[in-house]
Amino acid sequence: MATRDKSVWILIVFILSGLVIGGLLGELASKVDFLWWLSYGQEFGLSNPLTLDLNIVRLTFGLQLKINIASIIGMAIAIFIYRKV
């Protein structure tokens, strides 16, 4: 059972790394004329962070995701590599 849990964590790491690397490549591709479509995407999340003031501690919560075509391609490649390994 430990190997099954471990493989799920490895899959999550593969997918996240594919999203991050793909997102970075998409941002770089936005500067190239014929690769602009790789940077097309959507941004969603909390535009203004939520603040919880407890008088002693102030906590600020915020999350914003930006997904583009290149990050989706990176995620698909990461899943493909994971299945081959």
C-alpha positions as CSV (number, residue, x, y, z in Angstrom):
1,M,0.0,0.0,0.0
2,A,2.9,2.3,0.6
3,T,4.0,2.1,-3.0
4,R,0.6,3.0,-4.2
5,D,0.6,6.2,-2.0
6,K,4.1,7.0,-3.1
7,S,3.1,6.7,-6.8
8,V,0.2,9.1,-6.3
9,W,2.6,11.7,-4.8
10,I,5.0,11.2,-7.6
11,L,2.2,11.7,-10.1
12,I,1.2,14.9,-8.4
13,V,4.8,16.2,-8.5
14,F,5.0,15.3,-12.2
15,I,1.8,17.1,-13.0
16,L,2.7,20.2,-11.0
17,S,6.2,20.4,-12.5
18,G,4.6,20.1,-16.0
19,L,2.2,22.9,-15.2
20,V,5.0,25.2,-13.9
21,I,7.5,24.5,-16.7
22,G,4.7,24.8,-19.3
23,G,3.6,28.1,-17.8
24,L,7.1,29.5,-17.9
25,L,7.5,28.4,-21.5
26,G,4.2,29.9,-22.4
27,E,5.2,33.2,-20.9
28,L,8.4,33.1,-22.9
29,A,6.5,32.1,-26.1
30,S,4.3,35.2,-25.8
31,K,7.3,37.3,-27.0
32,V,7.6,35.2,-30.2
33,D,5.2,36.2,-33.0
34,F,4.3,32.7,-34.3
35,L,4.1,31.1,-30.8
36,W,1.8,33.7,-29.2
37,W,-1.0,31.1,-29.0
38,L,0.9,29.1,-26.3
39,S,0.5,32.0,-23.9
40,Y,-3.3,32.2,-24.3
41,G,-5.0,31.3,-21.1
42,Q,-7.1,32.2,-18.1
43,E,-6.3,33.6,-14.7
44,F,-8.6,33.0,-11.8
45,G,-8.5,33.1,-8.0
46,L,-8.8,35.7,-5.3
47,S,-7.8,39.1,-6.8
48,N,-8.0,40.7,-3.3
49,P,-6.5,38.5,-0.5
50,L,-8.7,37.7,2.5
51,T,-7.4,39.0,5.8
52,L,-8.3,37.6,9.1
53,D,-7.4,39.9,12.0
54,L,-7.4,38.2,15.4
55,N,-5.9,41.2,17.2
56,I,-2.8,39.2,18.1
57,V,-2.1,37.6,14.7
58,R,-3.2,38.8,11.3
59,L,-3.6,36.1,8.7
60,T,-3.8,36.8,4.9
61,F,-5.1,34.2,2.5
62,G,-4.7,34.5,-1.3
63,L,-4.5,32.1,-4.2
64,Q,-4.4,32.9,-7.9
65,L,-3.8,30.5,-10.8
66,K,-2.9,31.3,-14.3
67,I,-3.3,28.4,-16.8
68,N,-2.3,28.7,-20.4
69,I,-2.1,26.4,-23.4
70,A,1.6,25.6,-22.8
71,S,0.9,24.6,-19.2
72,I,-1.8,22.2,-20.3
73,I,0.6,20.7,-22.9
74,G,3.3,20.4,-20.1
75,M,0.8,18.6,-17.9
76,A,-0.1,16.2,-20.6
77,I,3.6,15.5,-21.3
78,A,4.2,14.9,-17.6
79,I,1.4,12.4,-17.4
80,F,2.7,10.6,-20.5
81,I,6.2,10.4,-19.0
82,Y,4.8,9.2,-15.7
83,R,3.0,6.4,-17.4
84,K,6.2,5.4,-19.3
85,V,8.3,5.3,-16.1
